[in-house]
Amino acid sequence: MSRFLQLHLLTFYPPANLNRDDTGRPKTAQVGGVPRLRVSSQALKRAWRSSDVMRQALAGHMGMRTQRFGTLLHEHLLARGVAGDVATAAVRKLLPLLGKEKPEKDKNPLYTEQLAFISPEEATTAYALAEQIAGGERTEAKAEDLLRRTDTAADIAMFGRMLADAPDFNREAAVQVAHAITTHKSVVEDDFYTAVDDLKKPAEDAGAGFVGEQGFGSGVFYLYACIDLALLFKNLGGDAVLAGTACAALVEAAATVAPSGKQNSFAARARAEYVLAERGDAQPRTLAGAFARPVSGEDLMGGSIQRLKEFRDRIDACYGAAAEAPVELDVLAGTGSLAALVGFCREAAASCSKS
């Protein structure tokens, strides 16, 4: 049995600001006594979920995470000729099943206080329930009438959800994603930029129309992700085909999709230059320890790949192999392929489903 699928990626990003902190500068972390650039797991998962890669591969099996689902229900009822006040009352009877509803006098009374992660099947059911309540066929609905304990939405199965008022329908995430960090020392630099007023005449002052400042940084990032295939299979209600498709889409997105932060300013579109995929039943482990001592030298990517491989060999020599059949993509060496990685991950999910 191969319960766990682990992914290790090394990706070089040129000057960029992919993931900002509260001051608008790139996120950082202190690792091994030196500053590193960081991209949060939340930013990575958001980029993957919203990517064309996952939306095309998992069409019809992607949920929506929103506070505003009540507005969709309201529009649905209005389109069917339900009076506005009746539609509002019907929707507000359903909102507590998704989260705490906004006060009736709030400017957005059809919103929930929290974001609710809703599967396509649950959305369809909610529309039907809203129609029944608005039409007087029923006066209320219970959580079990709407919510599901297994998913038709692969992203909910992978990344989990929490419904504070309906914990029986929470979903434990089958995918764990670490914050990506640079494998070497990397500091945030400052970009002083200007914007010129096209209509300003030479006779006027020579200054720009706007002056601004923004932070950026560059480096080789290490990213680790672990998929609990048994939990993914369970969350998806035993759908082995969907589990395989979800794993395949996830590894492709992780290798090819960058967070969207400041892309118009930096065009930091990159693909992983090294990917190691491992499947096995042993306790998962990150290989971030390879970079506790920062990589140095002119060839940061080559040095990072070598350090990762050496650390993996050493930790496996001490603890035993954590993978049955690792697969690598190495752009510098010209070995491996995305197609092989995708096939490996799809096969890993199928293998676990048969166990």
C-alpha positions as CSV (number, residue, x, y, z in Angstrom):
1,M,0.0,0.0,0.0
2,S,1.2,3.6,-0.8
3,R,-0.7,5.8,1.6
4,F,1.3,9.0,1.1
5,L,2.3,10.9,-2.0
6,Q,5.0,13.4,-1.3
7,L,6.1,16.2,-3.6
8,H,9.4,18.2,-3.4
9,L,9.9,21.1,-5.8
10,L,12.6,23.6,-6.5
11,T,11.6,26.6,-8.5
12,F,13.6,29.7,-9.4
13,Y,11.7,33.0,-9.4
14,P,13.3,36.1,-10.8
15,P,12.6,39.5,-9.1
16,A,9.0,39.3,-7.9
17,N,6.6,40.1,-5.1
18,L,4.4,36.9,-5.3
19,N,3.0,37.0,-1.8
20,R,2.8,40.3,0.3
21,D,2.8,40.9,4.0
22,D,0.7,43.6,5.7
23,T,3.1,46.3,4.5
24,G,3.0,45.2,0.9
25,R,6.5,43.7,0.9
26,P,7.4,40.1,0.1
27,K,6.8,37.7,3.0
28,T,10.0,36.5,4.7
29,A,11.2,34.0,7.3
30,Q,14.3,33.6,9.4
31,V,15.7,30.1,8.7
32,G,19.2,28.9,9.7
33,G,20.0,32.3,11.1
34,V,19.6,34.1,7.8
35,P,16.6,35.8,6.1
36,R,14.7,33.9,3.4
37,L,11.9,34.9,1.1
38,R,8.7,33.0,1.7
39,V,5.5,32.2,-0.1
40,S,2.7,31.1,2.2
41,S,0.8,27.8,1.7
42,Q,-2.4,29.8,1.6
43,A,-1.2,31.8,-1.4
44,L,0.0,28.6,-3.1
45,K,-3.2,26.7,-2.6
46,R,-5.2,29.7,-3.8
47,A,-3.1,29.9,-7.0
48,W,-3.5,26.2,-7.7
49,R,-7.3,26.1,-7.0
50,S,-8.0,29.0,-9.3
51,S,-5.6,27.9,-12.1
52,D,-6.8,26.8,-15.5
53,V,-4.9,23.5,-14.8
54,M,-7.2,22.5,-12.0
55,R,-10.4,24.0,-13.3
56,Q,-10.1,22.3,-16.6
57,A,-9.0,18.9,-15.2
58,L,-11.7,19.0,-12.4
59,A,-14.5,20.7,-14.3
60,G,-17.8,20.0,-12.4
61,H,-15.8,18.9,-9.3
62,M,-14.6,22.2,-7.9
63,G,-16.3,23.9,-5.0
64,M,-16.8,27.6,-4.2
65,R,-15.6,29.3,-1.1
66,T,-17.6,32.4,-0.4
67,Q,-19.6,34.5,2.1
68,R,-22.0,35.4,-0.8
69,F,-23.7,32.2,-1.7
70,G,-26.9,33.7,-0.3
71,T,-26.9,36.3,-3.1
72,L,-26.8,33.5,-5.7
73,L,-29.8,31.8,-4.0
74,H,-31.7,35.1,-3.9
75,E,-31.0,35.7,-7.6
76,H,-32.1,32.2,-8.4
77,L,-35.4,32.7,-6.7
78,L,-36.0,36.1,-8.3
79,A,-35.4,34.6,-11.7
80,R,-38.2,32.2,-11.0
81,G,-40.7,34.9,-10.2
82,V,-40.5,34.8,-6.4
83,A,-41.2,38.1,-4.7
84,G,-38.1,39.9,-3.2
85,D,-39.2,39.8,0.4
86,V,-40.2,36.1,0.1
87,A,-36.9,35.3,-1.5
88,T,-35.0,37.1,1.2
89,A,-36.8,35.3,4.0
90,A,-36.3,31.9,2.3
91,V,-32.6,32.4,1.9
92,R,-32.1,33.6,5.4
93,K,-33.6,30.3,6.7
94,L,-30.9,28.4,4.8
95,L,-27.9,30.6,5.7
96,P,-27.4,29.2,9.2
97,L,-26.7,25.9,7.7
98,L,-23.6,27.3,6.0
99,G,-22.4,29.7,8.8
100,K,-23.5,32.5,11.0
101,E,-25.7,34.8,9.0
102,K,-25.2,38.6,8.9
103,P,-27.7,40.6,11.0
104,E,-30.9,41.3,9.1
105,K,-30.2,45.0,9.2
106,D,-26.7,44.6,7.9
107,K,-25.9,46.2,4.5
108,N,-25.3,42.6,3.2
109,P,-28.0,40.6,5.0
110,L,-27.6,37.6,2.6
111,Y,-23.9,37.1,3.5
112,T,-22.5,34.7,6.1
113,E,-20.0,36.0,8.6
114,Q,-17.5,33.2,7.5
115,L,-16.4,31.9,4.2
116,A,-18.3,28.6,3.4
117,F,-16.8,26.0,1.1
118,I,-19.7,24.5,-0.9
119,S,-19.6,21.6,-3.3
120,P,-21.5,21.6,-6.6
121,E,-23.9,18.9,-5.3
122,E,-24.6,21.0,-2.2
123,A,-25.2,24.1,-4.3
124,T,-27.7,22.3,-6.4
125,T,-29.4,21.0,-3.3
126,A,-29.5,24.5,-1.8
127,Y,-31.2,25.9,-4.9
128,A,-33.9,23.2,-4.6
129,L,-34.4,23.8,-0.9
130,A,-34.7,27.5,-1.4
131,E,-37.4,27.0,-3.9
132,Q,-39.3,24.6,-1.6
133,I,-39.1,27.1,1.3
134,A,-40.1,30.0,-0.9
135,G,-43.0,28.0,-2.3
136,G,-44.3,27.0,1.1
137,E,-43.6,23.3,0.6
138,R,-41.4,23.3,3.8
139,T,-40.8,25.8,6.6
140,E,-37.1,24.9,7.3
141,A,-34.2,22.7,6.5
142,K,-31.7,20.9,8.6
143,A,-27.9,20.6,8.0
144,E,-28.3,17.0,6.8
145,D,-30.7,18.1,4.2
146,L,-28.1,20.2,2.5
147,L,-24.5,19.3,3.6
148,R,-22.6,16.1,2.6
149,R,-20.1,14.1,4.5
150,T,-18.2,13.1,1.3
151,D,-17.3,15.3,-1.6
152,T,-18.1,15.7,-5.3
153,A,-15.7,18.7,-5.0
154,A,-12.1,17.6,-5.3
155,D,-10.7,20.8,-3.9
156,I,-12.7,20.4,-0.7
157,A,-11.5,16.9,-0.3
158,M,-7.9,18.0,-0.8
159,F,-7.8,21.2,1.2
160,G,-10.6,20.6,3.7
161,R,-13.2,22.9,5.2
162,M,-14.5,24.0,8.6
163,L,-18.2,24.7,9.3
164,A,-18.2,26.0,12.9
165,D,-21.9,25.5,13.3
166,A,-22.1,22.1,11.6
167,P,-18.9,20.3,12.7
168,D,-20.2,16.9,11.6
169,F,-19.8,18.1,8.0
170,N,-16.2,19.4,8.4
171,R,-13.6,17.9,6.1
172,E,-10.1,17.2,7.2
173,A,-7.7,18.2,4.5
174,A,-6.0,15.3,2.6
175,V,-3.3,17.7,1.3
176,Q,-0.7,19.4,3.5
177,V,1.3,22.2,1.9
178,A,4.3,23.9,3.5
179,H,5.3,27.5,3.1
180,A,7.8,27.7,0.3
181,I,11.2,29.3,1.3
182,T,14.3,30.2,-0.5
183,T,17.1,27.6,-0.2
184,H,19.6,30.4,0.4
185,K,19.9,33.8,2.0
186,S,17.7,36.3,0.3
187,V,16.7,39.8,1.3
188,V,13.9,42.1,0.2
189,E,15.1,44.9,-2.1
190,D,13.3,48.2,-2.8
191,D,12.1,49.4,-6.2
192,F,11.7,53.1,-6.7
193,Y,9.5,53.7,-9.7
194,T,7.7,56.6,-11.4
195,A,4.8,57.1,-13.8
196,V,5.0,59.8,-16.4
197,D,2.0,62.0,-17.3
198,D,1.6,61.8,-21.1
199,L,0.0,65.3,-21.3
200,K,2.6,67.1,-19.2
201,K,4.4,69.7,-21.4
202,P,8.2,70.3,-21.5
203,A,7.6,73.8,-20.2
204,E,6.3,72.4,-17.0
205,D,8.4,70.8,-14.3
206,A,10.3,67.7,-15.3
207,G,8.9,65.6,-12.5
208,A,6.9,62.5,-12.9
209,G,3.1,62.3,-12.4
210,F,3.5,59.7,-9.7
211,V,6.2,58.3,-7.6
212,G,6.0,55.0,-5.8
213,E,8.0,52.3,-4.0
214,Q,7.6,48.5,-3.8
215,G,9.6,45.6,-2.4
216,F,10.8,42.6,-4.4
217,G,13.1,39.6,-4.1
218,S,14.4,36.7,-6.1
219,G,15.6,33.1,-5.4
220,V,15.3,29.4,-5.6
221,F,12.3,28.2,-3.5
222,Y,11.8,24.8,-1.9
223,L,8.2,23.6,-1.7
224,Y,7.0,20.5,0.1
225,A,3.5,19.0,-0.1
226,C,2.1,15.7,1.2
227,I,-1.1,14.0,0.1
228,D,-2.8,11.5,2.3
229,L,-4.2,9.3,-0.4
230,A,-6.3,7.1,1.9
231,L,-7.9,10.3,3.3
232,L,-8.4,11.7,-0.1
233,F,-10.1,8.5,-1.3
234,K,-12.3,8.6,1.8
235,N,-13.2,12.3,1.4
236,L,-14.2,11.6,-2.2
237,G,-16.5,8.8,-1.2
238,G,-14.4,6.1,-2.8
239,D,-14.2,7.7,-6.3
240,A,-10.8,6.4,-7.5
241,V,-11.0,8.1,-10.9
242,L,-11.6,11.5,-9.3
243,A,-8.9,10.9,-6.7
244,G,-6.4,10.1,-9.5
245,T,-7.4,13.1,-11.6
246,A,-7.1,15.4,-8.5
247,C,-3.6,14.2,-7.7
248,A,-2.5,14.6,-11.3
249,A,-3.9,18.1,-11.5
250,L,-2.3,19.1,-8.2
251,V,1.2,18.1,-9.2
252,E,0.8,19.8,-12.6
253,A,-0.4,23.0,-10.9
254,A,2.4,22.9,-8.3
255,A,5.0,22.6,-11.0
256,T,3.6,25.2,-13.4
257,V,1.5,27.7,-11.7
258,A,2.8,30.7,-9.8
259,P,0.9,32.9,-7.3
260,S,-0.6,36.0,-9.0
261,G,0.9,38.7,-6.7
262,K,2.3,41.6,-8.7
263,Q,2.6,39.6,-11.9
264,N,1.8,42.6,-14.0
265,S,4.8,44.4,-12.6
266,F,7.3,41.5,-12.6
267,A,6.0,38.7,-14.9
268,A,7.5,36.1,-12.6
269,R,6.0,33.1,-14.4
270,A,8.2,30.1,-13.6
271,R,8.1,26.3,-13.8
272,A,9.8,24.0,-11.3
273,E,13.3,23.0,-12.4
274,Y,13.4,20.0,-10.1
275,V,10.5,17.9,-8.8
276,L,10.8,14.8,-6.7
277,A,7.6,12.7,-6.3
278,E,7.6,9.9,-3.8
279,R,4.9,7.4,-2.8
280,G,5.0,5.0,0.1
281,D,3.5,4.0,3.4
282,A,6.2,5.3,5.7
283,Q,5.7,8.4,7.9
284,P,6.1,11.4,5.6
285,R,9.0,13.9,6.1
286,T,9.9,17.2,4.6
287,L,13.4,17.6,3.1
288,A,13.6,21.3,4.2
289,G,16.4,20.3,6.6
290,A,18.6,20.2,3.5
291,F,18.6,24.0,3.5
292,A,18.9,24.7,7.2
293,R,22.4,25.7,6.2
294,P,21.8,28.1,3.3
295,V,23.1,27.2,-0.1
296,S,25.8,29.5,-1.5
297,G,27.8,29.9,-4.7
298,E,27.0,30.9,-8.3
299,D,24.8,27.9,-9.2
300,L,22.1,28.2,-6.6
301,M,19.7,25.8,-8.4
302,G,22.4,23.2,-9.1
303,G,23.6,23.5,-5.5
304,S,20.0,23.2,-4.2
305,I,19.3,20.0,-6.2
306,Q,22.5,18.4,-5.1
307,R,21.9,19.3,-1.4
308,L,18.3,18.0,-1.6
309,K,19.4,14.6,-3.1
310,E,22.2,14.2,-0.6
311,F,20.0,15.0,2.4
312,R,17.3,12.6,1.2
313,D,19.9,9.8,0.8
314,R,21.3,10.4,4.3
315,I,18.0,10.6,6.1
316,D,16.7,7.5,4.3
317,A,20.0,5.7,5.2
318,C,19.2,6.4,8.9
319,Y,15.5,5.9,9.0
320,G,14.8,3.6,6.1
321,A,13.4,4.5,2.7
322,A,10.3,6.6,2.8
323,A,9.3,5.9,-0.7
324,E,8.8,2.7,-2.8
325,A,9.3,4.3,-6.2
326,P,10.5,7.9,-6.5
327,V,10.2,9.8,-9.8
328,E,12.2,12.9,-10.7
329,L,12.0,15.7,-13.1
330,D,15.3,17.5,-13.5
331,V,15.5,20.3,-16.0
332,L,19.2,21.0,-15.6
333,A,20.0,17.3,-16.2
334,G,17.4,17.0,-18.9
335,T,15.8,14.0,-17.3
336,G,12.2,13.2,-16.5
337,S,9.0,14.9,-17.7
338,L,5.8,16.5,-16.5
339,A,3.8,13.7,-18.2
340,A,5.7,11.0,-16.2
341,L,5.1,12.9,-12.9
342,V,1.4,13.3,-13.7
343,G,1.1,9.6,-14.6
344,F,3.0,8.6,-11.4
345,C,0.7,10.6,-9.2
346,R,-2.4,9.3,-10.9
347,E,-1.2,5.8,-10.5
348,A,-0.4,6.3,-6.8
349,A,-4.0,7.4,-6.2
350,A,-5.3,4.4,-8.1
351,S,-3.0,2.0,-6.2
352,C,-4.2,3.3,-2.8
353,S,-7.8,3.0,-3.8
354,K,-7.3,-0.7,-4.4
355,S,-5.7,-1.4,-1.0
